[in-house]
Amino acid sequence: MGSISFGLMVEILVAILLVLTIGYCVVLNQKLKSLHGDREALSKMVTDLVNASNIANSAIKGLRASATEADNMLSARLAEADKFSVELANHINSGHAVLDKITRITTEAGANRNSSNLNQTKASPKIANEALARLKEFQRRRENAA
């Protein structure tokens, strides 16, 4: 009977080990299923990340194109503004020159007026005609320069 009970004990021990092994296999199977599900979620997440990266790259390319276009447009406008600035400075200088000529003409006319009354009546049309001729000449030069 001692040998039966020892054999029975070995078989009970083997049965317990088999039950533990089956339990461990069940737990391991659940973990593998969970890991497989996480793998699919991770794969989906990687795919979404790649799509987001592609969208971001496209947006960056669009922003670069917009920045380049804005830079070109700004450069063109600055060049045009410089051109207008030079043109405006030329017009201001021309205006000063005309004003100086008018001042000289009026100064000469005033000096001639003071010299004598007789000469004044004879010289006034002559001075006025010379002044008109100078203004016409200046206007002609300015139109040719533009």
Steps between C-alpha positions, in 0.01 A plus 500: 500500500797725556588471135147583390485803712842612372383444139177677580694788648715529190191495280327761713813712484512456120128589480560813708792596276282440193225720646757771576644469148152525345426805719829660400425427133157667535657808659774506237239465223307800638818707513589402142151599383534833679846553350366416153216751546751762614709423194204578273432823691867591475499427128194725456668771706815482285288527184321806643834654595635451147184661354531795741867541404409506130231762563745710704761478222244614245402791724864600544553494123192720458626742763841518333338573165282768659800654675700504177210659313453761773873576497501545122193722515650708781828536309312618192301752703814627671672544164195688372495716813869581452429598140215726608717647775769595248238639263342702780841636603560604138164678491579679827838611365334618181246693705778666697676593177179653360446688825857632488451615141172672586671670796782625276252617240293689754815646655620617159159638419493689831849641439405613149179650631692714747749629238256704300136523413558535128732203481254307714216526253728404211696230690204330673371322190854403406574357848165326513561344157848388608354350817234317300762375257713370792201326655406340167860386451509355851167323445626357170821371665303345785266319260796369302672379817190310614 
